[in-house]
Amino acid sequence: MTSGGSSSGRLPTWKERENNKRRERRRRVIAAKIYAGLRAMGNYKLPKHCDNNEVLKALCSEAGWIVEEDGTTYRKVS
C-alpha cells in the first residue's frame, strides 16, 4: 500500500497523453452536439454546460420518474 495517495503505476508517454487529450476532446464535442440536439428538437431544458447527470434527470422526468438533488430516484405517484 502506498501512502499519501500516490500511485505506483507508470506515467503515460507523451503520445499516450496526446491521444487521451484528442479522445476526450472528441467525446466532449459529440456530447455537446447531443445536448444541442436535445435542446433544439427534444424541448429539454438543459443548462448551457450540462453533464450526463443533467441529461439523465431530464430523461427521467419525461419518463415519469423523480430525481432529487441527492440522486434519489423514484416513480411519480399519480
N, C-alpha and C positions, 0 to 999 in steps of 0.2 A: 504494500500500500504506500502511496506517495503522500507526503504532507504538503500542505499549502494549496492543494487543488491542482497542482501541475500535472501534466500528462507526460508519461514516459514514451509516448508514440513518436514516430518520426515526423519531421517537418515536411510539408509538401514542397515539391520542386517549384521553380518559377513557372514552368509550363503548366503544371497542375493548377497552380493558383490562378493563372490566366484563364485556363479552361473553366474553372469554377466561377470566376467572375463573369465570363461570357454566358455560361449556362444560367446563372442567377439573373443576369440582365434580361436574357430571353424569356425566362419564366415570368419576370415582372411585367414585361411588355405584353405577353399573352394574357396574364391575369388582368391587366388594365383594359385590354380590348374586351374581355369577357364582361368586366364590370360596366364598361361603357355601353355594351350591348344590352345588358340587363336594365340599365337606367333608361336607355332610349326606347327599347321595344317591350320590356317587361314591366315598366312602370314601377320599378323598385326604387324606394327612397334610400339610396346608399350615399354615405359621405364621399367627398372627393377622393380622399386617400383611405380606402377601406381595406380590410384584410378578409381572409376567408371566413373568419368568425362572423363578421357583419353580413356576409352573403348568406351564410347558413341561417342566421337569425331571420333574415328576410324570407328565405325559402320556407323555414319552419312556420313562420306566422301565416304565410299563404296556405300552407298545408293544414292549418288548424292546430298548431302547437304553440305553446307559450314558452319563451326563453327568458328567464330572469337574468339580471346583471351578473349574478354569481355563476351562471351557466346551468342552473337547474332548469330542466325541460320537462313539460308535461302537457297533456292534451287539454284543449279548451273544453269546458263543460257547457253544453247547450241548454 
